[in-house]
Amino acid sequence: MALILLTNDDGYDAAGLQALYKALKKDYTVIVVAPSTQQSGASHSLTLRKPIRVEKLHENFYIVGGTPTDCVLLAYHDLIGMKIDLVVSGINHGPNMGSDVFYSGTVAAALQGASMGIKSLAISIAVDADCNFDDAVKYSRDLIGRVLASERNDIILNVNIPSGKIKGEKITRMGKRIYKDKVIRDREKKNVIYSIIDGVLSYRADNNTDFKAIDKHYVSITPLKLDLTDYDIMQNLDEYIGGESR
């Protein structure tokens, strides 16, 4: 029976994780190692050189006083003494599309799993409000079965599921997320300033993008990779910045 490490960034008690956990443990060995508190926007941060609180709630279910990346590292190096066949991060409350992947704790957990040579999925539902996870869970179970059956071990998928009826699935590229950030000066006392980072999100739904797929009620599956090298510009970088070729 395949062993799945299940984590998220919304916290161990989030409805999306709990719904997927209940469904997956019918068919797989599922070990949950999830944050004790909300970690959205944690990206790939981790806790170094100080104790991290880990509590075992019950058999195969741990909560961690740290980030999603901490959860995967602790599971791999300490809590799970067996081979992990798949890391699943989610189901996240809200989408992770376009450049959201650079901020998302959900995606970071999958990337951490992949960096250890484990097939990994980040799964999100593209609605921020409370929702019914039944369709998303049903789809996720099917996709997880297909990924586990695949011969490839270098799979990193960022999956976004539309709310409501699912028409199908599309393989997509990262779209253009538009951030309209603003900083609100909350209060100031002497030399201490308290500010709030806020703003509005929008996007551009170009063809073959995750945004376009979700707009059309298709599941978006975007394959990711760990290597961020820009190979196109690498060939001619010396022309742009000067210096000698080495």
C-alpha positions in Angstrom: 0.0 0.0 0.0 1.4 3.4 -1.0 2.4 5.8 1.7 1.3 9.4 1.3 2.5 12.4 3.3 -0.3 14.9 3.6 0.3 18.5 4.6 -0.9 22.0 3.8 -0.5 25.6 4.7 -4.0 26.4 6.1 -3.4 24.3 9.3 -4.2 20.8 10.4 -7.9 21.6 11.1 -8.7 23.1 7.7 -11.7 21.6 6.0 -9.8 20.9 2.7 -7.1 18.8 4.4 -9.5 17.0 6.6 -11.8 16.1 3.7 -8.9 14.7 1.6 -7.5 12.9 4.6 -10.7 11.0 5.3 -11.0 10.0 1.6 -7.4 8.9 1.1 -7.0 6.8 4.2 -9.5 4.4 2.7 -7.0 3.3 0.0 -3.6 4.4 1.2 -1.4 4.7 4.3 -1.7 8.4 5.0 0.5 10.3 7.5 -0.5 13.9 8.2 2.2 16.3 9.2 0.6 19.7 9.1 1.1 23.2 10.6 -0.7 23.9 13.9 -1.7 27.4 12.7 -2.4 29.2 9.4 0.8 29.5 7.3 -0.6 31.0 4.0 2.1 33.1 2.3 4.9 31.3 4.2 6.5 30.4 0.8 9.5 28.1 1.2 10.5 29.5 4.6 11.8 27.1 7.3 12.8 27.2 10.9 16.5 26.8 11.6 18.5 26.2 14.8 15.6 26.4 17.3 13.2 23.8 18.6 10.0 23.2 16.7 7.0 21.9 18.6 5.6 18.7 17.3 2.4 17.1 18.8 1.1 13.7 17.9 -2.7 14.1 18.0 -3.3 10.4 17.2 -1.8 7.6 15.1 -0.2 8.9 11.9 -1.4 12.5 12.6 1.1 15.2 13.7 0.8 19.0 14.1 3.8 21.2 13.8 4.5 24.7 15.2 6.2 25.7 12.0 5.9 26.1 8.3 4.8 23.7 5.6 8.5 23.2 4.6 9.2 22.4 8.3 6.5 19.8 8.1 7.9 18.0 5.1 11.5 18.1 6.5 10.4 16.8 9.9 8.3 14.0 8.3 11.1 12.9 6.0 14.0 13.0 8.4 12.4 12.1 11.7 8.7 11.3 12.0 8.3 8.8 9.1 10.7 5.8 9.2 9.5 4.5 5.8 9.7 5.4 2.1 7.3 8.2 1.2 5.7 7.5 -2.2 3.9 10.8 -2.6 3.7 14.2 -1.0 0.3 15.9 -1.2 -0.1 19.4 -0.1 -3.8 20.6 0.2 -6.5 20.9 -0.5 -5.8 24.6 -0.1 -8.6 27.1 0.5 -8.2 29.5 -2.5 -6.2 29.3 -5.7 -2.5 29.2 -6.3 -2.0 30.3 -9.9 0.5 32.3 -11.8 3.3 33.8 -9.7 1.3 32.8 -6.5 3.6 29.8 -6.6 6.4 31.9 -5.3 4.5 32.9 -2.2 2.4 29.8 -1.5 3.2 27.6 1.4 1.0 24.9 -0.3 3.3 24.8 -3.3 6.4 25.1 -1.2 5.6 21.9 0.6 5.3 20.1 -2.7 8.6 21.6 -4.0 10.3 20.5 -0.8 9.1 16.9 -1.3 10.3 17.0 -4.9 13.7 18.2 -3.8 14.0 15.0 -1.8 13.1 12.9 -4.9 9.5 12.3 -4.0 6.6 12.8 -6.4 4.6 15.8 -5.2 1.3 17.5 -5.7 0.1 20.9 -4.6 -3.7 21.0 -4.8 -5.9 24.0 -4.4 -9.6 24.9 -4.9 -10.1 28.2 -6.7 -12.5 29.7 -4.2 -11.7 31.6 -1.1 -15.0 31.3 0.7 -16.3 28.2 2.5 -17.2 25.6 -0.1 -18.2 21.9 -0.5 -15.0 19.9 -1.2 -16.8 16.7 -2.4 -16.0 17.2 -6.1 -12.5 18.4 -5.4 -11.8 15.4 -3.2 -13.2 13.0 -5.8 -11.0 14.5 -8.5 -7.9 14.6 -6.3 -8.3 10.9 -5.4 -8.4 10.0 -9.1 -5.4 12.2 -10.0 -3.4 10.8 -7.0 -4.0 7.3 -8.2 -2.7 8.2 -11.7 0.4 9.9 -10.4 1.3 7.0 -8.1 0.9 4.7 -11.1 3.3 6.8 -13.2 6.8 5.6 -13.9 8.2 9.1 -13.6 9.5 10.1 -10.2 10.3 13.8 -11.0 6.7 14.9 -11.0 5.8 18.2 -9.4 2.2 19.3 -10.2 0.5 22.5 -9.2 -3.2 21.6 -9.4 -6.1 24.1 -9.2 -9.6 22.9 -9.1 -12.6 25.1 -10.0 -15.5 25.3 -7.6 -18.7 23.6 -8.7 -19.0 21.3 -11.8 -15.7 20.2 -13.3 -15.7 20.0 -17.1 -12.4 18.2 -17.4 -8.7 18.9 -17.0 -6.1 20.8 -18.9 -2.3 20.8 -18.8 -1.4 24.5 -18.4 1.4 27.0 -18.0 1.6 29.6 -15.3 -0.5 32.7 -16.1 0.0 36.3 -15.4 -1.0 37.3 -11.8 -1.4 41.0 -11.3 -0.7 42.3 -7.8 -2.0 45.7 -6.8 -0.3 46.0 -3.5 -0.7 48.8 -1.0 0.8 49.5 2.4 -1.5 51.0 5.1 0.2 52.9 7.9 -1.8 51.6 10.8 -0.3 53.6 13.6 3.0 55.2 14.7 4.4 55.9 18.1 7.7 57.6 18.5 10.1 55.7 16.2 7.9 52.6 15.9 5.7 52.2 12.8 3.0 49.5 12.4 2.0 48.9 8.8 -0.3 46.5 7.0 0.4 45.1 3.6 -2.8 44.7 1.7 -4.1 45.0 -1.9 -6.2 43.5 -4.7 -5.4 40.5 -6.9 -6.3 40.3 -10.6 -5.0 38.3 -13.5 -4.7 38.0 -17.3 -6.4 34.8 -18.7 -4.2 34.1 -21.7 -4.6 30.9 -23.7 -3.2 27.7 -22.2 -2.8 29.3 -18.7 -4.0 28.1 -15.3 -6.3 31.2 -15.1 -7.9 30.4 -18.5 -8.6 26.8 -17.5 -10.2 27.8 -14.2 -12.3 30.5 -15.9 -13.7 27.7 -18.2 -14.3 25.3 -15.2 -11.5 23.0 -16.1 -8.9 21.7 -13.6 -5.6 23.3 -14.2 -2.5 21.1 -14.0 0.8 23.0 -14.2 4.0 20.9 -14.1 6.7 22.7 -12.2 10.5 22.2 -11.9 13.1 23.0 -9.3 15.6 24.5 -11.7 14.9 28.3 -12.1 17.8 28.9 -14.5 16.9 31.0 -17.5 18.7 29.0 -20.1 17.7 31.3 -23.0 19.4 34.3 -21.6 22.2 32.3 -20.2 23.7 31.8 -23.6 24.1 35.6 -24.2 24.2 37.0 -20.8 27.7 38.4 -21.2 26.4 40.6 -24.0 24.0 42.3 -21.7 26.1 42.8 -18.6 29.6 43.0 -20.0 32.6 41.2 -18.5 34.7 38.4 -19.8 33.4 34.9 -20.6 34.6 32.2 -18.3 
